[in-house]
Amino acid sequence: MARIAVIGAGMGAMAAAARLAVAGHRVAVHERSGTFGGAVGAFERDGFAFDTGPGLLHLPAVYRDLFLKTGKQPLESRIEMAQVEPASHHLFADGTSVSLPNASRGGVVAALDSALGAGTGERWGDFLKRARECWDRSRRPLLEEPLWPNWQVLGREPYPAPRQRRRLRVRQAATLAQVGSWELADRRLGALLDACALSYGLDPRRVPASAALLPYMEHTFGAWYVQGGMRALARAVYERCLERGVEFTFGSEVTGVLERDGRAVGLELAGGSTVEADEVVAAAGRGGLAGRELWRDGDVRPGATDPDPGRFTVLLALRGARATGAAHRTVVHSPDTAAEAAAVFGGGPAELPTVTVLRPDDPTTRPDQDHEAVTLTATVSGDPVHWSDKAVRERWADTLLTAAEQVIPDIGERLLWREVLTPAETGRVRPPALAGEGGAYLRPSNSTRLAGLHLAGGWSHPGGGLAHAGMSGALVAGLIVEGEDFRGSQ
């Protein structure tokens, strides 16, 4: 039985901790904050409750597998989870709109044809076929296996962009924005792609076409809501860890990883105390933990992609009941997503951002049926300096509220209070790993060149997001339990 120290209590950390405890190891988690869940947070006031991180879950199989592998009780015995229908409603700048059904390719194609004009659905359906091929090529190495030692092969573009003859030249889409412009040939379809990329913290103008697997993943596996919010999922994982004997110490700040003879042997805590360990899992950032570069020689280039953005969030407590038939998720699209991306990744907020309006039909989020809890989000620069000015925060909250009036016209009259959260409070959005672009969108390996030190969470392979964080925990546990023979999750 090995002693394993885990830094951080985020979703990736807890996914690793539960699996390692079941394998017979003694696992101790050190979290500098006062609670578990990492970015999967919550805010409560006056009987209202809101998610402050992800609002929906994609690829729920990742957490179903975690519960299957760590005990007899399945995930659904702990939480109530259901697909939202429709998966999303979209409002475009030209006044058109469309509701996209959940996990139904044929339904999505029909909805697009009906709402946006004949041919739009067919083009989207053809795109999804190519995206599926990209998914099939990428799924194992990017989600279910440790990063390959010859990771450079993942620098090749897996998306099969069709060759298009334009005048005297032949062109192929290399970025997601080009897929939208050249292959879909409709600004509204392009806006769907751009908004999806931005929601994952990616710049559609630069991200490789392989990002097409993200909308494919959502269309295929659906969008799921957990009753009580995503915080209920984090609580279920935390409780599973406790049941398996994982020890948590909150308010415990790790300042360094102890090394001896080229191996990680424990942690140094704030105040100078130390914790001995046979293995260390770092799931709370990488900066300076071992006092030197952690990546293996020739490993992925850290920081090769654009700086990670953040989310601007406005939590709204409304008087009055939720409208019957209201969509759980409505996206109000920016009239110019290229300008929006330029602002987000250029270091400042966009004038007219893409705004997501979440209206869960969940009685646990409101004091009674005569009130409603609504969350507004937009992707913005992750630099906290931009959000230190209260006037800027409030002006931007007004911008999101104005966009939300297209969804809830009487929102101003119904507003009881609002709470504003910026990247200064919620941190940056960690994008998932992607193939292509020479490996610039890969994340550092779960194994490091310091023996006994492993990386989990959104900073490492396979990148950020609830599903990817959960898989990082599975991969770290597999590497520790099975060693170099581990070939990936089954």
C-alpha positions in Angstrom: 0.0 0.0 0.0 1.5 3.3 -1.2 1.1 6.7 0.5 -0.3 9.0 -2.2 -0.5 12.8 -1.7 -2.9 14.7 -3.9 -2.6 18.5 -4.4 -6.1 20.0 -4.9 -9.6 18.7 -4.6 -10.9 19.5 -8.0 -12.8 17.0 -10.2 -9.7 15.5 -11.7 -8.0 15.2 -8.3 -11.0 13.5 -6.7 -11.5 11.1 -9.7 -7.9 10.0 -9.2 -8.1 9.8 -5.5 -11.2 7.5 -5.5 -9.7 5.1 -8.0 -6.4 5.0 -6.1 -8.1 4.3 -2.8 -10.1 1.4 -4.3 -6.8 0.0 -5.5 -5.6 -0.2 -1.9 -3.5 2.9 -1.5 -3.6 5.4 1.3 -4.7 8.7 -0.3 -4.5 12.1 1.3 -5.8 15.2 -0.5 -4.5 18.7 0.4 -6.8 21.6 -0.7 -5.9 25.2 0.0 -9.5 26.4 -0.1 -12.2 25.5 2.3 -14.1 23.1 0.0 -14.0 20.5 -2.8 -14.9 20.7 -6.5 -12.4 23.3 -7.9 -14.2 25.2 -10.6 -17.4 23.4 -10.0 -18.6 25.9 -7.4 -22.0 27.2 -6.2 -23.5 30.5 -4.9 -26.5 30.6 -2.6 -28.5 33.5 -1.3 -32.1 34.1 -0.1 -33.2 30.6 -1.2 -31.6 30.9 -4.7 -28.8 28.6 -5.8 -26.6 28.9 -8.8 -23.7 27.0 -10.4 -20.6 29.3 -10.7 -18.8 26.9 -13.0 -20.1 24.5 -15.7 -23.8 24.4 -16.0 -24.2 21.3 -18.2 -22.5 17.9 -18.4 -21.4 16.3 -21.7 -20.1 12.7 -21.8 -21.7 11.6 -18.6 -20.2 8.1 -19.2 -16.9 9.4 -17.7 -18.5 9.8 -14.3 -20.7 6.7 -14.6 -17.5 4.7 -15.2 -15.9 6.4 -12.1 -18.7 5.2 -9.9 -18.8 1.7 -11.5 -15.1 1.3 -10.9 -15.1 2.6 -7.3 -18.2 0.9 -5.9 -21.4 -1.0 -6.4 -23.7 2.0 -6.3 -24.0 3.6 -9.7 -23.9 7.4 -10.3 -27.7 7.6 -10.8 -28.2 6.3 -7.2 -26.5 9.5 -5.9 -27.8 12.1 -8.3 -30.7 12.8 -10.6 -29.5 13.5 -14.1 -31.5 14.1 -17.3 -31.0 15.3 -20.8 -32.3 18.8 -21.4 -34.8 19.3 -24.2 -34.1 21.1 -26.4 -30.4 20.9 -26.0 -30.2 24.6 -26.9 -32.1 27.5 -28.4 -30.2 29.9 -30.6 -31.0 33.6 -31.4 -29.0 35.1 -34.3 -28.2 38.7 -35.0 -30.4 38.7 -38.2 -33.5 37.9 -36.1 -33.7 34.2 -37.0 -33.7 31.5 -34.3 -33.6 27.7 -34.0 -34.1 25.1 -31.3 -31.7 22.1 -31.6 -33.0 18.8 -30.1 -30.8 16.8 -27.8 -28.7 13.9 -29.1 -30.5 13.6 -32.4 -28.5 14.3 -35.6 -31.6 13.9 -37.8 -33.6 16.1 -35.6 -30.9 18.8 -35.7 -30.7 18.6 -39.5 -34.5 19.0 -39.8 -34.6 21.8 -37.3 -32.0 23.8 -39.2 -33.7 23.3 -42.5 -37.0 24.4 -41.1 -35.7 27.5 -39.2 -32.8 28.7 -41.3 -33.7 27.6 -44.9 -33.5 24.5 -47.1 -29.9 23.2 -47.4 -28.6 24.5 -44.1 -29.4 21.3 -42.3 -27.9 19.2 -45.0 -24.6 21.1 -44.9 -24.6 20.8 -41.1 -25.2 17.1 -41.4 -22.4 16.6 -43.8 -20.1 18.6 -41.5 -21.1 16.3 -38.6 -20.1 13.2 -40.7 -16.7 14.7 -41.1 -16.6 15.6 -37.4 -17.4 12.1 -36.5 -14.4 10.9 -38.5 -12.3 13.4 -36.6 -13.7 12.1 -33.3 -13.1 8.5 -34.3 -9.4 9.3 -35.1 -8.9 11.4 -31.9 -11.0 9.8 -29.2 -8.6 7.2 -27.9 -5.3 9.2 -27.9 -6.9 12.5 -26.8 -9.3 11.2 -24.1 -8.8 7.6 -23.1 -5.0 7.1 -23.3 -2.0 8.7 -21.7 -0.2 11.1 -24.0 1.8 9.0 -26.4 5.6 9.2 -26.1 5.6 10.0 -29.9 3.0 12.7 -29.3 4.3 14.6 -32.4 2.1 12.4 -34.6 -0.9 14.1 -32.9 0.3 17.3 -34.5 -1.3 16.2 -37.8 -4.8 17.5 -38.5 -7.4 14.6 -38.2 -10.4 16.6 -39.6 -11.0 15.5 -43.2 -11.6 18.9 -44.7 -12.9 18.6 -48.3 -10.8 20.1 -51.0 -12.6 23.0 -52.6 -11.7 24.6 -55.9 -12.1 28.4 -55.9 -11.2 30.0 -59.1 -7.7 28.8 -59.9 -6.8 27.6 -56.4 -7.7 24.6 -54.3 -8.3 25.3 -50.6 -9.0 23.3 -47.4 -10.2 24.6 -44.1 -7.4 24.7 -41.5 -9.2 26.5 -38.7 -12.7 26.1 -37.2 -13.7 29.5 -38.5 -12.7 28.5 -42.0 -14.9 25.4 -41.6 -17.8 27.6 -40.8 -17.1 30.1 -43.6 -16.0 27.7 -46.4 -17.8 24.5 -45.7 -21.0 25.6 -44.1 -21.3 28.9 -46.1 -23.8 30.4 -43.7 -23.0 33.1 -41.1 -25.5 31.5 -38.6 -24.0 28.1 -38.9 -20.6 29.6 -38.6 -21.8 31.4 -35.4 -22.8 28.0 -34.0 -19.3 26.7 -34.5 -17.6 29.9 -33.2 -19.8 30.0 -30.1 -19.0 26.4 -29.3 -15.3 27.0 -29.6 -15.5 30.1 -27.4 -17.5 28.2 -24.7 -14.5 25.8 -24.4 -12.0 28.7 -24.2 -10.8 28.4 -27.8 -10.2 31.0 -30.4 -12.2 29.9 -33.5 -10.0 32.0 -35.8 -6.9 30.0 -34.7 -8.0 26.7 -33.3 -7.4 23.8 -35.7 -10.4 22.3 -37.6 -10.1 19.3 -35.3 -12.2 21.3 -32.8 -15.1 20.1 -34.9 -15.2 17.1 -32.6 -16.6 19.4 -29.8 -20.0 20.1 -31.4 -20.1 16.5 -32.6 -19.6 15.3 -29.1 -22.4 17.5 -27.8 -24.8 16.5 -30.6 -24.0 12.8 -30.2 -23.8 12.3 -26.4 -26.2 15.1 -25.4 -26.4 17.9 -22.9 -27.2 16.7 -19.3 -28.3 18.6 -16.3 -27.9 17.4 -12.7 -30.7 18.2 -10.3 -29.3 20.6 -7.8 -26.7 21.7 -10.3 -23.2 20.5 -11.1 -22.3 21.1 -7.5 -24.4 18.0 -6.7 -22.1 16.0 -9.0 -19.0 17.3 -7.2 -20.6 16.4 -3.9 -21.3 12.9 -5.1 -17.7 12.4 -6.2 -16.4 13.8 -2.9 -18.7 11.5 -0.8 -17.5 8.5 -2.9 -13.9 9.5 -2.0 -14.8 9.6 1.7 -16.5 6.2 1.5 -13.3 4.7 0.1 -11.1 6.2 2.8 -9.7 9.2 1.1 -8.5 11.8 3.7 -9.2 15.5 2.9 -7.4 18.4 4.6 -8.9 21.8 3.6 -7.1 25.1 4.2 -3.8 23.2 3.5 -1.7 25.1 1.0 1.1 23.2 -0.8 4.1 25.3 -1.5 6.4 22.7 -3.0 7.0 19.0 -3.9 9.8 17.4 -2.0 12.5 15.6 -4.1 15.1 13.0 -3.1 17.4 11.2 -5.5 15.4 12.3 -8.5 12.0 11.3 -7.1 9.0 13.0 -5.6 8.8 12.0 -1.9 6.2 14.3 -0.4 4.9 17.8 0.0 6.0 21.0 1.7 3.1 23.0 3.2 2.7 26.6 4.0 4.3 27.2 7.4 7.2 24.8 6.7 5.7 21.4 7.7 6.1 18.5 5.4 4.1 15.4 4.3 5.8 12.2 3.2 4.5 10.3 0.2 5.5 7.5 -2.2 3.6 9.2 -5.1 2.4 12.8 -5.7 -0.6 13.8 -7.9 -0.5 17.6 -8.7 -4.0 18.7 -9.7 -3.8 22.4 -8.7 -1.5 24.0 -11.3 2.1 23.4 -12.1 4.0 26.6 -11.3 7.2 26.0 -9.4 6.0 23.0 -7.4 9.2 21.1 -7.8 11.5 24.1 -8.2 12.3 23.2 -11.8 10.8 22.3 -15.2 8.6 19.2 -14.8 8.0 18.2 -18.4 9.9 15.3 -19.9 12.5 16.1 -22.5 10.7 16.7 -25.9 7.3 16.9 -24.2 4.5 19.2 -25.2 5.4 22.9 -25.2 3.6 24.5 -22.3 2.0 27.8 -23.2 2.1 27.2 -26.9 -1.6 28.1 -27.4 -3.4 31.4 -26.8 -3.8 32.5 -23.2 -6.7 30.8 -21.5 -9.7 33.2 -21.3 -12.3 33.4 -18.5 -16.0 33.6 -18.0 -18.0 36.7 -17.0 -21.0 35.5 -15.0 -24.1 37.3 -13.8 -26.4 35.5 -11.4 -30.0 36.8 -11.4 -32.7 36.3 -8.8 -36.0 37.0 -10.4 -39.5 37.3 -9.0 -42.2 35.5 -11.0 -42.4 31.9 -12.2 -40.3 30.4 -14.9 -42.1 30.5 -18.2 -43.7 27.2 -19.3 -41.7 25.7 -22.0 -38.7 27.9 -21.6 -35.5 26.5 -23.0 -32.9 25.4 -20.4 -30.1 27.0 -22.5 -30.5 29.8 -24.9 -27.5 31.3 -26.8 -27.8 34.9 -27.9 -25.1 35.1 -30.7 -22.8 38.0 -31.3 -23.3 39.8 -34.6 -19.5 39.5 -35.2 -17.8 36.5 -33.6 -14.5 37.3 -35.3 -14.4 40.7 -33.5 -15.6 39.0 -30.3 -12.7 36.5 -30.5 -10.2 39.3 -31.3 -11.3 41.1 -28.2 -11.3 38.1 -25.9 -7.9 36.8 -27.0 -6.5 40.3 -27.5 -6.9 41.2 -23.8 -10.2 42.9 -23.5 -14.0 42.4 -23.5 -16.0 42.5 -26.7 -18.6 45.1 -27.2 -21.4 42.6 -28.2 -20.5 39.2 -26.8 -22.2 35.9 -27.3 -24.3 35.4 -24.2 -25.6 32.1 -22.8 -28.8 32.2 -20.7 -29.3 29.2 -18.4 -32.8 28.8 -17.0 -32.9 25.4 -15.2 -36.3 23.9 -14.4 -35.1 22.9 -11.0 -37.0 23.7 -7.7 -33.8 23.4 -5.7 -32.5 26.5 -7.4 -35.2 28.9 -6.2 -37.1 29.6 -2.9 -40.5 28.7 -4.4 -42.4 28.3 -7.7 -43.0 32.1 -7.8 -39.3 32.8 -8.4 -36.7 31.9 -10.9 -32.8 31.6 -10.8 -31.1 32.6 -14.1 -27.4 32.5 -15.0 -25.9 34.7 -17.8 -22.3 33.9 -19.1 -20.0 35.2 -21.7 -16.4 34.3 -22.6 -14.0 37.1 -21.8 -10.3 37.8 -21.3 -9.0 35.8 -18.4 -6.7 38.6 -17.2 -8.1 39.6 -13.7 -6.6 43.1 -14.1 -9.3 43.9 -16.6 -12.0 43.2 -13.9 -10.6 45.1 -11.0 -12.7 48.2 -11.8 -16.2 47.9 -10.3 -17.6 50.3 -12.9 -16.3 48.0 -15.7 -17.9 45.0 -14.0 -21.2 46.7 -13.6 -21.2 48.1 -17.2 -20.5 44.6 -18.5 -23.2 43.1 -16.4 -25.6 45.5 -18.0 -24.4 44.4 -21.4 -25.3 40.8 -20.6 -28.6 41.8 -19.1 -29.5 43.7 -22.3 -28.7 40.6 -24.4 -30.8 38.5 -22.0 -33.9 40.7 -22.7 -34.2 39.0 -26.0 -34.9 35.8 -24.0 -36.7 37.2 -21.0 -38.3 40.6 -22.1 -39.5 41.6 -18.7 -36.2 40.7 -16.9 -35.7 44.2 -15.7 -39.1 44.4 -14.0 -38.6 40.9 -12.4 -35.0 41.5 -11.1 -34.7 41.2 -7.3 -30.9 41.3 -7.2 -27.8 40.2 -9.2 -24.4 38.9 -8.3 -21.5 39.5 -10.7 -18.5 37.0 -11.0 -15.5 37.6 -13.2 -12.3 35.6 -13.9 -10.8 37.3 -10.9 -13.1 35.1 -8.8 -13.7 32.0 -11.0 -10.3 31.7 -12.7 -9.6 30.8 -16.3 -11.3 28.4 -18.7 -9.0 25.4 -19.4 -9.6 24.2 -23.0 -9.6 20.5 -23.9 -6.7 19.0 -25.8 -6.9 18.9 -29.6 -4.8 17.3 -32.3 -3.4 19.3 -35.2 -1.4 22.5 -35.4 1.8 20.7 -34.7 0.7 19.7 -31.2 0.2 23.3 -29.9 -3.2 22.4 -28.5 -2.0 19.4 -26.5 -1.6 19.5 -22.8 1.4 18.3 -20.7 1.5 14.6 -20.0 0.1 13.0 -16.9 3.6 11.6 -16.2 6.5 14.0 -15.6 10.2 13.5 -15.8 10.3 13.7 -12.0 9.6 10.1 -11.0 6.6 9.7 -8.7 5.1 13.1 -9.7 1.9 13.0 -11.9 -0.4 15.7 -13.2 -4.2 15.7 -13.3 -6.9 18.3 -14.0 -7.3 20.8 -16.7 -3.7 21.8 -16.8 -2.7 18.4 -18.0 -3.7 15.8 -20.6 -6.5 15.5 -21.8 -7.2 19.2 -20.9 -10.1 21.1 -19.3 -13.8 20.5 -18.9 -15.8 18.2 -16.7 -15.4 15.1 -18.8 -11.7 15.7 -19.6 -10.9 16.4 -16.0 -12.6 13.1 -14.9 -10.5 11.3 -17.5 -7.3 12.8 -16.3 -8.0 11.3 -12.9 -8.6 7.9 -14.5 -5.3 8.1 -16.5 -3.2 9.1 -13.5 -4.7 6.3 -11.4 -4.0 3.8 -14.2 -0.4 5.0 -14.5 0.3 4.7 -10.8 -1.5 1.3 -10.4 -0.3 -0.4 -13.6 2.9 1.6 -14.3 4.3 1.7 -17.8 2.1 -1.2 -18.9 -1.0 1.0 -18.6 -2.4 1.6 -22.1 -5.5 3.6 -21.3 -9.1 3.5 -20.0 -11.3 0.6 -21.2 
